[in-house]
Amino acid sequence: MCHTNIFCPFHFQEFYGTTSFKSECHKQLLTVGVPADEFPPVNYSTAIKGASFLARRCRSLNNRETVVKQIIEASFRVDSLSGCLHNAEPPKGLTMASTSKSEIMQRYLFHLAFENQNTDDYITEKLWLTLKSGTIPVYFGAPNIDEHFFPHDSFINVNDFSTTQELARYLIKVANNETLYNSYHVWRKESLPKSFLDKHLPVLGRNNCRLCRWAHARKYGLGWNHERQVIKPIALSREACVDNAGLIRHPAVESWWEMVGEGLVSVEVKSRRPNQSSSTTTCSLNEEVSMVTIEGDVSRSIWSRDGTTDILLQGQASKSLVLRLEFPMKQHKPLRQLNSHTAWIQNEVSRISLVMVDGNGHGATHLVSSAESGFVSIKVNPSSLPLRMRIIIDDYDRFHKGTDQYQTYYGQIMTDDVWSHPQLFALKEGESIDPSKSASMIRDIIEANLTGIASEHDH
């Protein structure tokens, strides 16, 4: 778990698209796309019983050139044909200028497919190109190469040997045993492993399109399947619906109560559509179906925008009321007060956030009195009106550890839209605002905005 923000880039909404499968939208350097049976092995009888090595520059991050030197010193033939450790020219008929790497590799029993760094998931074209050429790769690179499910016995891993001398002795043994050598080519007659394809096919090619899809999911709070690198539906529906009596039925079931002694007594709720049955619901909200009055004093409006559900309470309440919202999340962690204006309940997958701002522009999550088994109770006091609430539903980011403590990008944007609601106003030339009156002016703007926002939601 992240203990400081320095190690929690997601806390700052910073994300990465690198070669690491631990990044949000990883970049694949491996090229896969040709069936295995189209990769014929090299001719054992005519191929050079040694290995080729191609690297322009030495001074690699993993000191691969030292490993190459040690293999050569152990009496195994390595032809280094490029700039680093150059000790040989290409086989007869080939030139470095006009010959492809694959053509050069095909002349040898082995090729040293050495990465320039040993980093998890950093697997470049060196390995796959060697496999395609028909020779056996001797691989030095990603420590977690086994997690990438390459065909069994398709390459020789340097890290499987305790010393380079042991590795060199084994290469000499394989080079001089045709049966053993051919055992490293059996995979060519079989289909590529499903685990390998499942790991790599979703991330083939450039990651530009996947980055756009991932950003779209992040912006709108959609789910993201990290393994498949595709958008997925969120676990809980965000659809906002009311019954014919005007009460909310989704994303939560709405009911109104009054505290009498130690218990709750239901109170009268009137719809703008009298004598309507509550047995059916509508999810196409309009002014007629989205407003009700509670006890004749308080009006409640509801509207939906960008996947959120907004509730606005206005009026002159003569007594304190209790609004109960029953969410389809029966098992969840205790209510968490993130700050004065945001609280949430969440389980292992989903999060339901309540953003609350009263008529004075103050956070109002202190009005949430309880949250148990999906029931959230909110005290509605006369002094708290007008009161604006927003319901935000999303799947929180489970890819990173510790994200159950932070808002998602979507959650943060939808919260800021309520808490820091933008307000535009213009001054005529020569006019100015008296600083001593600016605070009261802002309060007036917030209250006017809360009062008038119900009529603006269709724009």
Secondary structure by P-SEA (a helix, b strand, c coil): cccccccccccccccccccccccccccccccccccccccccccccccccbbbbbbcccccccaaaaaaaaaaaacbbbbbccccccccccccccccccccaaaaaaacccccccccccccccccaaaaaaaaaccccccccccccccccccccccccccccccaaaaaaaaaaaaacccccccccccccccccaaaaaacccccccaaaaaaaaaaaaaacccccccccbbbbcccccbbbbcccccccccbbbbbbbbcccbbbbbbbbcccccccccccccccccccccccccccbbbbbbbcccbbbbbbbccccbbbbbbbbcccccccccccccccccccccccbbbbbbbbcccccccccccccccccbbbbbbccccccbbbbbbbbbcccccccccccccaaaaaaaaaacccbbbbbbcccccccccaaaaaaaaaaaaaaaaccccccc
